Amino acid sequence: MDSPSIGIIGSGGMGRGIARRFATAGHVVTLHDHKPDAAIKVAEEAGNSVPGSVQAGSLADAMSSDVVVMAVWYPGTVRVALENVEALAGKIVVDIANPLDETFTALSVAPDSSAAEELAEALPDSTIVKAFNTVPAPTLYDGMLAGTPLDTFVSSDSETAKQVLLNLLARTGLRGIDAGKLANARLLERLTAFGIELGQRHGLGFEFGIKYLPDGPLTRG
Ligand SMILES: NC(=O)c1ccc[n+]([C@@H]2O[C@H](COP(=O)([O-])OP(=O)(O)OC[C@H]3O[C@@H](n4cnc5c(N)ncnc54)[C@H](OP(=O)(O)O)[C@@H]3O)[C@@H](O)[C@H]2O)c1
């Protein structure tokens, strides 16, 4: 897929950061929020002084993109999906959700499932990719923390869709890491909950990152 178009649903902390990262790499991003003014404001800021651009758009505009990022909270992700099954058919849909419970350090989904797999069930004609969920929003806009570039783990049952996202991540400042099958989202979602617990324990709040070493490009063994 040459130059896939990117749509983002939700212009909060994550939508803003993901839009900025992709625009930094020269991509054109359509950002939708159910508060249109919020999306316009975030789009102007995130698309400012970067090679690509971020434009605010309708839900239909964002969902007509090749790659659609669901930057809303679980289970809202599943709700939006169920309302738009046809519009999202044939699309790569990126799940970034952490289905946290009220403690923010544990999950509200069963151990043998994940927000990503629930999204896949809701969208049988779309291809689901898990990404971005281990990256806290405050660090995402800058793409690095204390001078260290951030990693994002990318998992999917489709090697093609995973590669589309890994290609899009090139030049965003984030290192995309092939993290295997979609069910690995169970681990990735728990990893974030653990990261938040550590962040609370050590007084970091959300100013932390999860880094896989060695740094640099990783090749398949
Ligand atoms: N925050 C983090 O550090 C972080 C890190 C990794 C992953 N995540 C995941 O990223 C997702 C988004 O988190 P966030 O922190 O960016 O949330 P957020 O700041 O609350 O942003 C979500 C945005 O989407 C809007 N929205 C909600 N439902 C919508 C709909 N049906 N259509 C269009 N827009 C809608 C919200 O509007 P309202 O405010 O009116 O609801 C809000 O503006 C969550 O699944 C979260 O688990 C978050």
Ligand as a Chemical Component Dictionary entry (heavy atoms), coordinates in Angstrom:
data_LIG
# 
_chem_comp.id                   LIG 
_chem_comp.type                 NON-POLYMER 
_chem_comp.pdbx_formal_charge   0 
_chem_comp.three_letter_code    LIG 
# 
loop_
_chem_comp_atom.comp_id 
_chem_comp_atom.atom_id 
_chem_comp_atom.alt_atom_id 
_chem_comp_atom.type_symbol 
_chem_comp_atom.charge 
_chem_comp_atom.model_Cartn_x 
_chem_comp_atom.model_Cartn_y 
_chem_comp_atom.model_Cartn_z 
_chem_comp_atom.pdbx_ordinal 
LIG N1  N1  N 0  -3.560  8.929  28.017 1  
LIG C1  C1  C 0  -2.538  8.089  27.869 2  
LIG O1  O1  O 0  -1.423  8.329  28.373 3  
LIG C2  C2  C 0  -2.705  6.850  27.052 4  
LIG C3  C3  C 0  -1.576  6.069  26.755 5  
LIG C4  C4  C 0  -1.717  4.940  25.936 6  
LIG C5  C5  C 0  -2.971  4.590  25.447 7  
LIG N2  N2  N 1  -4.049  5.371  25.785 8  
LIG C6  C6  C 0  -5.363  4.989  25.236 9  
LIG O2  O2  O 0  -5.673  5.948  24.245 10 
LIG C7  C7  C 0  -7.080  6.152  24.150 11 
LIG C8  C8  C 0  -7.376  7.633  24.215 12 
LIG O3  O3  O 0  -6.821  8.155  25.407 13 
LIG P1  P1  P 0  -6.670  9.733  25.610 14 
LIG O4  O4  O 0  -5.880  9.911  26.861 15 
LIG O5  O5  O -1 -6.214  10.375 24.350 16 
LIG O6  O6  O 0  -8.197  10.116 25.897 17 
LIG P2  P2  P 0  -8.850  11.562 25.889 18 
LIG O7  O7  O 0  -7.794  12.585 26.190 19 
LIG O8  O8  O 0  -10.055 11.475 26.744 20 
LIG O9  O9  O 0  -9.250  11.769 24.355 21 
LIG C9  C9  C 0  -10.307 11.100 23.738 22 
LIG C10 C10 C 0  -11.010 12.104 22.845 23 
LIG O10 O10 O 0  -11.956 11.436 22.025 24 
LIG C11 C11 C 0  -13.217 12.074 22.166 25 
LIG N3  N3  N 0  -14.272 11.088 21.894 26 
LIG C12 C12 C 0  -14.840 10.219 22.755 27 
LIG N4  N4  N 0  -15.751 9.454  22.118 28 
LIG C13 C13 C 0  -15.750 9.863  20.820 29 
LIG C14 C14 C 0  -16.467 9.470  19.668 30 
LIG N5  N5  N 0  -17.396 8.491  19.716 31 
LIG N6  N6  N 0  -16.231 10.091 18.505 32 
LIG C15 C15 C 0  -15.312 11.092 18.437 33 
LIG N7  N7  N 0  -14.601 11.513 19.498 34 
LIG C16 C16 C 0  -14.811 10.906 20.681 35 
LIG C17 C17 C 0  -13.215 12.575 23.591 36 
LIG O11 O11 O 0  -14.215 13.529 23.812 37 
LIG P3  P3  P 0  -14.865 13.644 25.308 38 
LIG O12 O12 O 0  -13.790 14.257 26.156 39 
LIG O13 O13 O 0  -16.046 14.517 25.079 40 
LIG O14 O14 O 0  -15.225 12.249 25.731 41 
LIG C18 C18 C 0  -11.803 13.129 23.673 42 
LIG O15 O15 O 0  -11.699 14.405 23.070 43 
LIG C19 C19 C 0  -7.683  5.313  25.300 44 
LIG O16 O16 O 0  -8.158  4.097  24.782 45 
LIG C20 C20 C 0  -6.509  5.050  26.220 46 
LIG O17 O17 O 0  -6.638  3.821  26.924 47 
LIG C21 C21 C 0  -3.952  6.469  26.559 48 
# 
loop_
_chem_comp_bond.comp_id 
_chem_comp_bond.atom_id_1 
_chem_comp_bond.atom_id_2 
_chem_comp_bond.value_order 
_chem_comp_bond.pdbx_ordinal 
LIG N1  C1  SING 1  
LIG C1  O1  DOUB 2  
LIG C1  C2  SING 3  
LIG C2  C3  SING 4  
LIG C2  C21 DOUB 5  
LIG C3  C4  DOUB 6  
LIG C4  C5  SING 7  
LIG C5  N2  DOUB 8  
LIG N2  C6  SING 9  
LIG N2  C21 SING 10 
LIG C6  O2  SING 11 
LIG C6  C20 SING 12 
LIG O2  C7  SING 13 
LIG C7  C8  SING 14 
LIG C7  C19 SING 15 
LIG C8  O3  SING 16 
LIG O3  P1  SING 17 
LIG P1  O4  DOUB 18 
LIG P1  O5  SING 19 
LIG P1  O6  SING 20 
LIG O6  P2  SING 21 
LIG P2  O7  DOUB 22 
LIG P2  O8  SING 23 
LIG P2  O9  SING 24 
LIG O9  C9  SING 25 
LIG C9  C10 SING 26 
LIG C10 O10 SING 27 
LIG C10 C18 SING 28 
LIG O10 C11 SING 29 
LIG C11 N3  SING 30 
LIG C11 C17 SING 31 
LIG N3  C12 SING 32 
LIG N3  C16 SING 33 
LIG C12 N4  DOUB 34 
LIG N4  C13 SING 35 
LIG C13 C14 SING 36 
LIG C13 C16 DOUB 37 
LIG C14 N5  SING 38 
LIG C14 N6  DOUB 39 
LIG N6  C15 SING 40 
LIG C15 N7  DOUB 41 
LIG N7  C16 SING 42 
LIG C17 O11 SING 43 
LIG C17 C18 SING 44 
LIG O11 P3  SING 45 
LIG P3  O12 DOUB 46 
LIG P3  O13 SING 47 
LIG P3  O14 SING 48 
LIG C18 O15 SING 49 
LIG C19 O16 SING 50 
LIG C19 C20 SING 51 
LIG C20 O17 SING 52 
# 
